[in-house]
Amino acid sequence: MRVAPVGGTAVQDHVALAEIELCGELIIAASAARERLSLEYIDEVLRVTEERRGPAGR
C-alpha cells in the first residue's frame, strides 16, 4: 500500500472540493426542513442567484 507523503505533493481538485461543500450545505438544509425544499430555496442554499447577479448584486 502506498501513501502520499506529508510534504503536500497531493493534488487538490478545487472544483470537486467546492461541489462537496455545496452538497453538504444542501444535505444540511434538507435534513433541517420539514417539507420538500422549493427550487428557490435550493438556489439560495447553492448560492445560484449570487452567481447570476454577479458581485455588484445586479
mmCIF file of the N, C-alpha and C atoms, coordinates in Angstrom:
data_MODEL
# 
_entry.id   MODEL 
# 
loop_
_atom_site.group_PDB 
_atom_site.id 
_atom_site.type_symbol 
_atom_site.label_atom_id 
_atom_site.label_alt_id 
_atom_site.label_comp_id 
_atom_site.label_asym_id 
_atom_site.label_entity_id 
_atom_site.label_seq_id 
_atom_site.pdbx_PDB_ins_code 
_atom_site.Cartn_x 
_atom_site.Cartn_y 
_atom_site.Cartn_z 
_atom_site.occupancy 
_atom_site.B_iso_or_equiv 
_atom_site.pdbx_formal_charge 
_atom_site.auth_seq_id 
_atom_site.auth_comp_id 
_atom_site.auth_asym_id 
_atom_site.auth_atom_id 
_atom_site.pdbx_PDB_model_num 
ATOM 1   N N  . MET A 1 1  ? 0.843   -1.170 0.000   1.00 0.00 ? 1  MET A N  1 
ATOM 2   C CA . MET A 1 1  ? 0.000   0.000  0.000   1.00 0.00 ? 1  MET A CA 1 
ATOM 3   C C  . MET A 1 1  ? 0.891   1.236  0.000   1.00 0.00 ? 1  MET A C  1 
ATOM 4   N N  . ARG A 1 2  ? 0.616   2.165  -0.913  1.00 0.00 ? 2  ARG A N  1 
ATOM 5   C CA . ARG A 1 2  ? 1.378   3.407  -0.977  1.00 0.00 ? 2  ARG A CA 1 
ATOM 6   C C  . ARG A 1 2  ? 0.552   4.540  -0.397  1.00 0.00 ? 2  ARG A C  1 
ATOM 7   N N  . VAL A 1 3  ? 1.205   5.380  0.367   1.00 0.00 ? 3  VAL A N  1 
ATOM 8   C CA . VAL A 1 3  ? 0.542   6.530  0.983   1.00 0.00 ? 3  VAL A CA 1 
ATOM 9   C C  . VAL A 1 3  ? 1.252   7.785  0.496   1.00 0.00 ? 3  VAL A C  1 
ATOM 10  N N  . ALA A 1 4  ? 0.488   8.832  0.172   1.00 0.00 ? 4  ALA A N  1 
ATOM 11  C CA . ALA A 1 4  ? 1.082   10.083 -0.290  1.00 0.00 ? 4  ALA A CA 1 
ATOM 12  C C  . ALA A 1 4  ? 1.911   10.697 0.821   1.00 0.00 ? 4  ALA A C  1 
ATOM 13  N N  . PRO A 1 5  ? 3.072   11.211 0.491   1.00 0.00 ? 5  PRO A N  1 
ATOM 14  C CA . PRO A 1 5  ? 3.906   11.845 1.511   1.00 0.00 ? 5  PRO A CA 1 
ATOM 15  C C  . PRO A 1 5  ? 3.230   13.066 2.113   1.00 0.00 ? 5  PRO A C  1 
ATOM 16  N N  . VAL A 1 6  ? 3.616   13.389 3.328   1.00 0.00 ? 6  VAL A N  1 
ATOM 17  C CA . VAL A 1 6  ? 3.025   14.501 4.057   1.00 0.00 ? 6  VAL A CA 1 
ATOM 18  C C  . VAL A 1 6  ? 3.475   15.845 3.492   1.00 0.00 ? 6  VAL A C  1 
ATOM 19  N N  . GLY A 1 7  ? 4.451   15.879 2.645   1.00 0.00 ? 7  GLY A N  1 
ATOM 20  C CA . GLY A 1 7  ? 5.034   17.109 2.139   1.00 0.00 ? 7  GLY A CA 1 
ATOM 21  C C  . GLY A 1 7  ? 4.133   17.949 1.249   1.00 0.00 ? 7  GLY A C  1 
ATOM 22  N N  . GLY A 1 8  ? 2.894   17.595 1.046   1.00 0.00 ? 8  GLY A N  1 
ATOM 23  C CA . GLY A 1 8  ? 1.971   18.420 0.263   1.00 0.00 ? 8  GLY A CA 1 
ATOM 24  C C  . GLY A 1 8  ? 2.042   18.168 -1.226  1.00 0.00 ? 8  GLY A C  1 
ATOM 25  N N  . THR A 1 9  ? 2.422   16.986 -1.641  1.00 0.00 ? 9  THR A N  1 
ATOM 26  C CA . THR A 1 9  ? 2.513   16.696 -3.063  1.00 0.00 ? 9  THR A CA 1 
ATOM 27  C C  . THR A 1 9  ? 1.187   16.243 -3.658  1.00 0.00 ? 9  THR A C  1 
ATOM 28  N N  . ALA A 1 10 ? 0.194   16.010 -2.830  1.00 0.00 ? 10 ALA A N  1 
ATOM 29  C CA . ALA A 1 10 ? -1.117  15.589 -3.325  1.00 0.00 ? 10 ALA A CA 1 
ATOM 30  C C  . ALA A 1 10 ? -1.780  16.757 -4.051  1.00 0.00 ? 10 ALA A C  1 
ATOM 31  N N  . VAL A 1 11 ? -2.393  16.475 -5.168  1.00 0.00 ? 11 VAL A N  1 
ATOM 32  C CA . VAL A 1 11 ? -3.073  17.496 -5.960  1.00 0.00 ? 11 VAL A CA 1 
ATOM 33  C C  . VAL A 1 11 ? -4.495  17.644 -5.445  1.00 0.00 ? 11 VAL A C  1 
ATOM 34  N N  . GLN A 1 12 ? -4.914  18.889 -5.215  1.00 0.00 ? 12 GLN A N  1 
ATOM 35  C CA . GLN A 1 12 ? -6.280  19.132 -4.770  1.00 0.00 ? 12 GLN A CA 1 
ATOM 36  C C  . GLN A 1 12 ? -7.117  19.588 -5.955  1.00 0.00 ? 12 GLN A C  1 
ATOM 37  N N  . ASP A 1 13 ? -8.273  19.015 -6.082  1.00 0.00 ? 13 ASP A N  1 
ATOM 38  C CA . ASP A 1 13 ? -9.216  19.421 -7.122  1.00 0.00 ? 13 ASP A CA 1 
ATOM 39  C C  . ASP A 1 13 ? -10.175 20.412 -6.490  1.00 0.00 ? 13 ASP A C  1 
ATOM 40  N N  . HIS A 1 14 ? -9.937  21.687 -6.720  1.00 0.00 ? 14 HIS A N  1 
ATOM 41  C CA . HIS A 1 14 ? -10.721 22.737 -6.075  1.00 0.00 ? 14 HIS A CA 1 
ATOM 42  C C  . HIS A 1 14 ? -12.186 22.714 -6.503  1.00 0.00 ? 14 HIS A C  1 
ATOM 43  N N  . VAL A 1 15 ? -12.450 22.323 -7.728  1.00 0.00 ? 15 VAL A N  1 
ATOM 44  C CA . VAL A 1 15 ? -13.832 22.232 -8.200  1.00 0.00 ? 15 VAL A CA 1 
ATOM 45  C C  . VAL A 1 15 ? -14.554 21.118 -7.439  1.00 0.00 ? 15 VAL A C  1 
ATOM 46  N N  . ALA A 1 16 ? -13.912 19.979 -7.308  1.00 0.00 ? 16 ALA A N  1 
ATOM 47  C CA . ALA A 1 16 ? -14.527 18.861 -6.583  1.00 0.00 ? 16 ALA A CA 1 
ATOM 48  C C  . ALA A 1 16 ? -14.760 19.230 -5.125  1.00 0.00 ? 16 ALA A C  1 
ATOM 49  N N  . LEU A 1 17 ? -13.808 19.910 -4.500  1.00 0.00 ? 17 LEU A N  1 
ATOM 50  C CA . LEU A 1 17 ? -13.980 20.330 -3.108  1.00 0.00 ? 17 LEU A CA 1 
ATOM 51  C C  . LEU A 1 17 ? -15.146 21.297 -2.962  1.00 0.00 ? 17 LEU A C  1 
ATOM 52  N N  . ALA A 1 18 ? -15.305 22.214 -3.911  1.00 0.00 ? 18 ALA A N  1 
ATOM 53  C CA . ALA A 1 18 ? -16.422 23.158 -3.871  1.00 0.00 ? 18 ALA A CA 1 
ATOM 54  C C  . ALA A 1 18 ? -17.755 22.426 -4.044  1.00 0.00 ? 18 ALA A C  1 
ATOM 55  N N  . GLU A 1 19 ? -17.794 21.433 -4.933  1.00 0.00 ? 19 GLU A N  1 
ATOM 56  C CA . GLU A 1 19 ? -19.014 20.658 -5.133  1.00 0.00 ? 19 GLU A CA 1 
ATOM 57  C C  . GLU A 1 19 ? -19.378 19.878 -3.874  1.00 0.00 ? 19 GLU A C  1 
ATOM 58  N N  . ILE A 1 20 ? -18.378 19.322 -3.225  1.00 0.00 ? 20 ILE A N  1 
ATOM 59  C CA . ILE A 1 20 ? -18.624 18.571 -1.985  1.00 0.00 ? 20 ILE A CA 1 
ATOM 60  C C  . ILE A 1 20 ? -19.177 19.506 -0.919  1.00 0.00 ? 20 ILE A C  1 
ATOM 61  N N  . GLU A 1 21 ? -18.620 20.699 -0.815  1.00 0.00 ? 21 GLU A N  1 
ATOM 62  C CA . GLU A 1 21 ? -19.105 21.669 0.166   1.00 0.00 ? 21 GLU A CA 1 
ATOM 63  C C  . GLU A 1 21 ? -20.561 22.056 -0.110  1.00 0.00 ? 21 GLU A C  1 
ATOM 64  N N  . LEU A 1 22 ? -20.899 22.302 -1.381  1.00 0.00 ? 22 LEU A N  1 
ATOM 65  C CA . LEU A 1 22 ? -22.271 22.662 -1.722  1.00 0.00 ? 22 LEU A CA 1 
ATOM 66  C C  . LEU A 1 22 ? -23.235 21.508 -1.460  1.00 0.00 ? 22 LEU A C  1 
ATOM 67  N N  . CYS A 1 23 ? -22.810 20.292 -1.757  1.00 0.00 ? 23 CYS A N  1 
ATOM 68  C CA . CYS A 1 23 ? -23.659 19.123 -1.463  1.00 0.00 ? 23 CYS A CA 1 
ATOM 69  C C  . CYS A 1 23 ? -23.904 19.008 0.034   1.00 0.00 ? 23 CYS A C  1 
ATOM 70  N N  . GLY A 1 24 ? -22.878 19.258 0.817   1.00 0.00 ? 24 GLY A N  1 
ATOM 71  C CA . GLY A 1 24 ? -23.036 19.230 2.268   1.00 0.00 ? 24 GLY A CA 1 
ATOM 72  C C  . GLY A 1 24 ? -24.030 20.263 2.751   1.00 0.00 ? 24 GLY A C  1 
ATOM 73  N N  . GLU A 1 25 ? -23.941 21.475 2.196   1.00 0.00 ? 25 GLU A N  1 
ATOM 74  C CA . GLU A 1 25 ? -24.889 22.529 2.566   1.00 0.00 ? 25 GLU A CA 1 
ATOM 75  C C  . GLU A 1 25 ? -26.317 22.132 2.203   1.00 0.00 ? 25 GLU A C  1 
ATOM 76  N N  . LEU A 1 26 ? -26.477 21.512 1.044   1.00 0.00 ? 26 LEU A N  1 
ATOM 77  C CA . LEU A 1 26 ? -27.811 21.087 0.611   1.00 0.00 ? 26 LEU A CA 1 
ATOM 78  C C  . LEU A 1 26 ? -28.338 19.961 1.494   1.00 0.00 ? 26 LEU A C  1 
ATOM 79  N N  . ILE A 1 27 ? -27.493 19.046 1.890   1.00 0.00 ? 27 ILE A N  1 
ATOM 80  C CA . ILE A 1 27 ? -27.904 17.952 2.782   1.00 0.00 ? 27 ILE A CA 1 
ATOM 81  C C  . ILE A 1 27 ? -28.326 18.502 4.135   1.00 0.00 ? 27 ILE A C  1 
ATOM 82  N N  . ILE A 1 28 ? -27.580 19.476 4.655   1.00 0.00 ? 28 ILE A N  1 
ATOM 83  C CA . ILE A 1 28 ? -27.939 20.089 5.936   1.00 0.00 ? 28 ILE A CA 1 
ATOM 84  C C  . ILE A 1 28 ? -29.283 20.785 5.836   1.00 0.00 ? 28 ILE A C  1 
ATOM 85  N N  . ALA A 1 29 ? -29.497 21.541 4.758   1.00 0.00 ? 29 ALA A N  1 
ATOM 86  C CA . ALA A 1 29 ? -30.773 22.246 4.582   1.00 0.00 ? 29 ALA A CA 1 
ATOM 87  C C  . ALA A 1 29 ? -31.929 21.258 4.452   1.00 0.00 ? 29 ALA A C  1 
ATOM 88  N N  . ALA A 1 30 ? -31.722 20.183 3.716   1.00 0.00 ? 30 ALA A N  1 
ATOM 89  C CA . ALA A 1 30 ? -32.783 19.192 3.523   1.00 0.00 ? 30 ALA A CA 1 
ATOM 90  C C  . ALA A 1 30 ? -33.104 18.459 4.818   1.00 0.00 ? 30 ALA A C  1 
ATOM 91  N N  . SER A 1 31 ? -32.085 18.172 5.608   1.00 0.00 ? 31 SER A N  1 
ATOM 92  C CA . SER A 1 31 ? -32.338 17.447 6.848   1.00 0.00 ? 31 SER A CA 1 
ATOM 93  C C  . SER A 1 31 ? -33.033 18.322 7.891   1.00 0.00 ? 31 SER A C  1 
ATOM 94  N N  . ALA A 1 32 ? -32.866 19.631 7.783   1.00 0.00 ? 32 ALA A N  1 
ATOM 95  C CA . ALA A 1 32 ? -33.498 20.543 8.738   1.00 0.00 ? 32 ALA A CA 1 
ATOM 96  C C  . ALA A 1 32 ? -34.916 20.932 8.312   1.00 0.00 ? 32 ALA A C  1 
ATOM 97  N N  . ALA A 1 33 ? -35.261 20.674 7.064   1.00 0.00 ? 33 ALA A N  1 
ATOM 98  C CA . ALA A 1 33 ? -36.563 21.088 6.533   1.00 0.00 ? 33 ALA A CA 1 
ATOM 99  C C  . ALA A 1 33 ? -37.657 20.106 6.947   1.00 0.00 ? 33 ALA A C  1 
ATOM 100 N N  . ARG A 1 34 ? -38.828 20.650 7.162   1.00 0.00 ? 34 ARG A N  1 
ATOM 101 C CA . ARG A 1 34 ? -39.981 19.794 7.472   1.00 0.00 ? 34 ARG A CA 1 
ATOM 102 C C  . ARG A 1 34 ? -40.714 19.378 6.209   1.00 0.00 ? 34 ARG A C  1 
ATOM 103 N N  . GLU A 1 35 ? -40.563 20.165 5.156   1.00 0.00 ? 35 GLU A N  1 
ATOM 104 C CA . GLU A 1 35 ? -41.223 19.880 3.884   1.00 0.00 ? 35 GLU A CA 1 
ATOM 105 C C  . GLU A 1 35 ? -40.176 19.824 2.779   1.00 0.00 ? 35 GLU A C  1 
ATOM 106 N N  . ARG A 1 36 ? -40.652 19.488 1.604   1.00 0.00 ? 36 ARG A N  1 
ATOM 107 C CA . ARG A 1 36 ? -39.778 19.456 0.433   1.00 0.00 ? 36 ARG A CA 1 
ATOM 108 C C  . ARG A 1 36 ? -39.223 20.853 0.168   1.00 0.00 ? 36 ARG A C  1 
ATOM 109 N N  . LEU A 1 37 ? -37.953 20.942 -0.182  1.00 0.00 ? 37 LEU A N  1 
ATOM 110 C CA . LEU A 1 37 ? -37.335 22.236 -0.453  1.00 0.00 ? 37 LEU A CA 1 
ATOM 111 C C  . LEU A 1 37 ? -37.818 22.786 -1.795  1.00 0.00 ? 37 LEU A C  1 
ATOM 112 N N  . SER A 1 38 ? -38.121 24.068 -1.800  1.00 0.00 ? 38 SER A N  1 
ATOM 113 C CA . SER A 1 38 ? -38.524 24.701 -3.056  1.00 0.00 ? 38 SER A CA 1 
ATOM 114 C C  . SER A 1 38 ? -37.293 24.921 -3.923  1.00 0.00 ? 38 SER A C  1 
ATOM 115 N N  . LEU A 1 39 ? -37.509 25.064 -5.216  1.00 0.00 ? 39 LEU A N  1 
ATOM 116 C CA . LEU A 1 39 ? -36.395 25.318 -6.121  1.00 0.00 ? 39 LEU A CA 1 
ATOM 117 C C  . LEU A 1 39 ? -35.698 26.631 -5.774  1.00 0.00 ? 39 LEU A C  1 
ATOM 118 N N  . GLU A 1 40 ? -36.470 27.619 -5.354  1.00 0.00 ? 40 GLU A N  1 
ATOM 119 C CA . GLU A 1 40 ? -35.892 28.909 -4.979  1.00 0.00 ? 40 GLU A CA 1 
ATOM 120 C C  . GLU A 1 40 ? -34.980 28.766 -3.767  1.00 0.00 ? 40 GLU A C  1 
ATOM 121 N N  . TYR A 1 41 ? -35.410 27.958 -2.793  1.00 0.00 ? 41 TYR A N  1 
ATOM 122 C CA . TYR A 1 41 ? -34.597 27.759 -1.602  1.00 0.00 ? 41 TYR A CA 1 
ATOM 123 C C  . TYR A 1 41 ? -33.336 26.963 -1.923  1.00 0.00 ? 41 TYR A C  1 
ATOM 124 N N  . ILE A 1 42 ? -33.461 25.982 -2.800  1.00 0.00 ? 42 ILE A N  1 
ATOM 125 C CA . ILE A 1 42 ? -32.287 25.217 -3.221  1.00 0.00 ? 42 ILE A CA 1 
ATOM 126 C C  . ILE A 1 42 ? -31.281 26.141 -3.896  1.00 0.00 ? 42 ILE A C  1 
ATOM 127 N N  . ASP A 1 43 ? -31.774 27.029 -4.773  1.00 0.00 ? 43 ASP A N  1 
ATOM 128 C CA . ASP A 1 43 ? -30.894 28.011 -5.408  1.00 0.00 ? 43 ASP A CA 1 
ATOM 129 C C  . ASP A 1 43 ? -30.213 28.893 -4.369  1.00 0.00 ? 43 ASP A C  1 
ATOM 130 N N  . GLU A 1 44 ? -30.950 29.267 -3.334  1.00 0.00 ? 44 GLU A N  1 
ATOM 131 C CA . GLU A 1 44 ? -30.382 30.101 -2.274  1.00 0.00 ? 44 GLU A CA 1 
ATOM 132 C C  . GLU A 1 44 ? -29.278 29.348 -1.528  1.00 0.00 ? 44 GLU A C  1 
ATOM 133 N N  . VAL A 1 45 ? -29.539 28.097 -1.195  1.00 0.00 ? 45 VAL A N  1 
ATOM 134 C CA . VAL A 1 45 ? -28.553 27.288 -0.470  1.00 0.00 ? 45 VAL A CA 1 
ATOM 135 C C  . VAL A 1 45 ? -27.298 27.093 -1.331  1.00 0.00 ? 45 VAL A C  1 
ATOM 136 N N  . LEU A 1 46 ? -27.499 26.862 -2.619  1.00 0.00 ? 46 LEU A N  1 
ATOM 137 C CA . LEU A 1 46 ? -26.375 26.622 -3.520  1.00 0.00 ? 46 LEU A CA 1 
ATOM 138 C C  . LEU A 1 46 ? -25.760 27.919 -4.044  1.00 0.00 ? 46 LEU A C  1 
ATOM 139 N N  . ARG A 1 47 ? -26.301 29.046 -3.605  1.00 0.00 ? 47 ARG A N  1 
ATOM 140 C CA . ARG A 1 47 ? -25.803 30.373 -3.983  1.00 0.00 ? 47 ARG A CA 1 
ATOM 141 C C  . ARG A 1 47 ? -25.844 30.595 -5.490  1.00 0.00 ? 47 ARG A C  1 
ATOM 142 N N  . VAL A 1 48 ? -26.874 30.057 -6.147  1.00 0.00 ? 48 VAL A N  1 
ATOM 143 C CA . VAL A 1 48 ? -27.027 30.206 -7.592  1.00 0.00 ? 48 VAL A CA 1 
ATOM 144 C C  . VAL A 1 48 ? -27.364 31.644 -7.952  1.00 0.00 ? 48 VAL A C  1 
ATOM 145 N N  . THR A 1 49 ? -28.242 32.271 -7.194  1.00 0.00 ? 49 THR A N  1 
ATOM 146 C CA . THR A 1 49 ? -28.657 33.632 -7.532  1.00 0.00 ? 49 THR A CA 1 
ATOM 147 C C  . THR A 1 49 ? -27.502 34.614 -7.388  1.00 0.00 ? 49 THR A C  1 
ATOM 148 N N  . GLU A 1 50 ? -26.589 34.378 -6.467  1.00 0.00 ? 50 GLU A N  1 
ATOM 149 C CA . GLU A 1 50 ? -25.420 35.243 -6.324  1.00 0.00 ? 50 GLU A CA 1 
ATOM 150 C C  . GLU A 1 50 ? -24.579 35.193 -7.591  1.00 0.00 ? 50 GLU A C  1 
ATOM 151 N N  . GLU A 1 51 ? -24.435 34.023 -8.176  1.00 0.00 ? 51 GLU A N  1 
ATOM 152 C CA . GLU A 1 51 ? -23.643 33.866 -9.389  1.00 0.00 ? 51 GLU A CA 1 
ATOM 153 C C  . GLU A 1 51 ? -24.317 34.566 -10.566 1.00 0.00 ? 51 GLU A C  1 
ATOM 154 N N  . ARG A 1 52 ? -25.629 34.476 -10.651 1.00 0.00 ? 52 ARG A N  1 
ATOM 155 C CA . ARG A 1 52 ? -26.344 35.101 -11.772 1.00 0.00 ? 52 ARG A CA 1 
ATOM 156 C C  . ARG A 1 52 ? -26.304 36.607 -11.691 1.00 0.00 ? 52 ARG A C  1 
ATOM 157 N N  . ARG A 1 53 ? -26.425 37.145 -10.480 1.00 0.00 ? 53 ARG A N  1 
ATOM 158 C CA . ARG A 1 53 ? -26.422 38.587 -10.298 1.00 0.00 ? 53 ARG A CA 1 
ATOM 159 C C  . ARG A 1 53 ? -25.039 39.185 -10.416 1.00 0.00 ? 53 ARG A C  1 
ATOM 160 N N  . GLY A 1 54 ? -24.040 38.419 -10.056 1.00 0.00 ? 54 GLY A N  1 
ATOM 161 C CA . GLY A 1 54 ? -22.684 38.918 -10.101 1.00 0.00 ? 54 GLY A CA 1 
ATOM 162 C C  . GLY A 1 54 ? -22.330 39.661 -8.832  1.00 0.00 ? 54 GLY A C  1 
ATOM 163 N N  . PRO A 1 55 ? -21.102 40.141 -8.720  1.00 0.00 ? 55 PRO A N  1 
ATOM 164 C CA . PRO A 1 55 ? -20.644 40.781 -7.489  1.00 0.00 ? 55 PRO A CA 1 
ATOM 165 C C  . PRO A 1 55 ? -21.326 42.107 -7.188  1.00 0.00 ? 55 PRO A C  1 
ATOM 166 N N  . ALA A 1 56 ? -21.851 42.779 -8.197  1.00 0.00 ? 56 ALA A N  1 
ATOM 167 C CA . ALA A 1 56 ? -22.493 44.073 -7.972  1.00 0.00 ? 56 ALA A CA 1 
ATOM 168 C C  . ALA A 1 56 ? -23.926 43.925 -7.475  1.00 0.00 ? 56 ALA A C  1 
ATOM 169 N N  . GLY A 1 57 ? -24.441 42.697 -7.437  1.00 0.00 ? 57 GLY A N  1 
ATOM 170 C CA . GLY A 1 57 ? -25.803 42.458 -6.966  1.00 0.00 ? 57 GLY A CA 1 
ATOM 171 C C  . GLY A 1 57 ? -26.866 42.831 -7.953  1.00 0.00 ? 57 GLY A C  1 
ATOM 172 N N  . ARG A 1 58 ? -26.528 42.801 -9.244  1.00 0.00 ? 58 ARG A N  1 
ATOM 173 C CA . ARG A 1 58 ? -27.494 43.173 -10.282 1.00 0.00 ? 58 ARG A CA 1 
ATOM 174 C C  . ARG A 1 58 ? -28.513 42.141 -10.523 1.00 0.00 ? 58 ARG A C  1 
# 
